[in-house]
Amino acid sequence: MRWRPGIRRLTGRRPDSRRAGKRSGYVMLEALAALALSGLVLAAVPLASGILIRSWQSATSGSDRLDTVATGLSVVRRELSAMRRERFASRDAAGAYAFLATPDQLGFVIPDAGAKSERGEYMVMLAARPEKDGNSLVRLMAPFRPDMKNFQAITTDDPVVLMSGPWKYRFYYATQKRDGIEWLDQWLDEQDLPIAVRLEVLDYITGERVFPPLVVPFHVIAEPGCIDEIGGECGT
């Protein structure tokens, strides 16, 4: 081929500017998509952390509440296990047992109130007290004297909270029948005592049990008059 002036022979192809532009556009879109995904991830991290923290707090709170119930029931068991068969003063024969039993409160007598209190017997009152979104179970105490006729000496000035939360508390009292044990929601027999007490902790809204019921059998100690006539009248 003869060479002609003004005509330059091509030895390679020029780059296609349209294709390069398309590739640049794709790279830009990929970068924007990556940034968007990164932003979503960063935005989700605080949300996920908040959910985890709330779940942990809920689990911890539930565990703490169960510990509170277990501790309160332990105190109730200890007090009831030490109950004494004392009677209130009365002019006519034997007075009523120092025992008050309703669905939401229980009164009885124990040998003492601990090392930090004056020596001697004490009256104890376990009672449910309403509070916001639930109830508390409190313990009230007062010294017991032989001339007392009821639990009016116990005041509500200095209650000890045994447990508190979104619960209801119910006491039940066992009596022995020929065909078995019957549980009553109150005790009306002033000249006898139940053979056991049951305390149930129920959900404040649903009424379902949140903890296995506490059952404390009473250790019945016969009085002198119940063994022989020399000991005196039974129940005194």
Phi, psi and omega in degrees: 000137180273141181276133180247136179298145177087354179243123181257131182281133180277130179254353180200171180265141174285144179297141181279109184294333181290318178295319178299322179294321179295316179299319178298322179295318178298317179298320179295317178296320178296320179295318179295320178297318179297318178297319180296316179296320178299319178297319178297318179298314180297324179288329182282336183300310179298323179296313179297320179297319179297320178296316179297319180295317179295321178297318179295318179296319179296316179295318180295318180297317178298320179294319179296321180294319178296322176298321178298316179297314182299318179294316179297318179295326178297319178294317180299317179299316181297316181293316182292326180294337181263007185300141179250150178273075179259156179239151173282157180294144179204144179281333185257107176051219183278135177284173180290149175299143176283077186208120179240123188223110176231176180298331185239009175206152184216123180242140181198182183242139177237162184296321181201171183251013179112171185295332184273001181248165177297146181290150181126170181286151181228145169274139180238138175234119173259123187216146175275136179235126181292145173214178184297125177059034178162202180215160172241150174254119186244159176241129177240146184220155174201148178300143180259132178237148182300336182273002181286149182242352180195189183264016184292343178290342178280126179249166180261020186289322187227069181284148173255120182279118179274322176201152183209137180168192182280061186226167169238150182239134181225128176262144175226151188232131186266135173235146182273122175248167180298325182263011178136198183263135176245134180260128181247150179270000172203160182239120186250348182281106183285345183254015178208165180235152176292162179273348179195160176234140177238132177243126178246138176251117187243152176297137186296329184261308186275337183079007179277155179292136176254354182202147177303140182296148176268124178240121181240110175284144179273136175275097184287120178252118182292139178275158185307317182292344179274351181261313178211165184288337181292330183291344180112189182289137180295126179100007179247000000 
